[in-house]
Amino acid sequence: MGLEVEKIDGNKMKFNFSGRMDTGQTLLWENDMVGYFNDEEVEYIEFDLAEVTYISSYFIRLCTLAIKTLKAPKNFSVTNSIPEVFNIFAMARLTEQFNVD
């Protein structure tokens, strides 16, 4: 399980996740990630889930924390999710709140 963070063009944070984003793993990264979320220069946050096979409800909580720090929910996106992960977002009706693909 891994996490790589990129700052792009000074105002975009991209988080590249891999493995299972279960509660325990998400808890390990939460404090560091919230620090990135609170960076006043950040206007857009992307969670790239290309290598993620599972997300927990705690990971969804982390998504909502990211959205709350941004000026608009449309500035948050989840990209490259596999169908099983996308379906979790869809069942929670989060695909109506922000971009998930």
Summary of the structure (lengths in Angstrom):
residues: 101
radius of gyration: 12.3
end to end distance: 21.0
largest distance: 33.6
contacts: 289
relative contact order: 0.18
helix: 43%
strand: 35%
